[in-house]
Amino acid sequence: MGGIAKAKLVVPMDVHMGRLCRILGFHNDKTISLSTALKVTRAFAQIVPGAPVKYDFALSRIGILEDCHGQPCPACRSCELRYICAK
């Protein structure tokens, strides 16, 4: 079966993913661009080299549902990222 290798995919960036990845220290860009997506993809590739987009959905959901803004709040106590968050 053909297709694109998972390792070649780029992490899709939206406002939630961009904000969360900034909070996690994967980029410092003020605006989201292809350059930002490539930086984030390289950061994830260090964690999961064969599938850098593996956790995209899970992280996007945290950014959306928890409305994470990088400031301590009650939701932080149950957040799965609380130990690695750069806040």
Secondary structure, 3 states (H helix, E strand, C coil): CCCCCHHHCCCCCCHHHHHHHHHCCCCCCCCCCHHHHHHHHHHHHHHCCCCCCCCHHHHHHHHHHCCCCCCCCHHHHHCCCCCCCCC
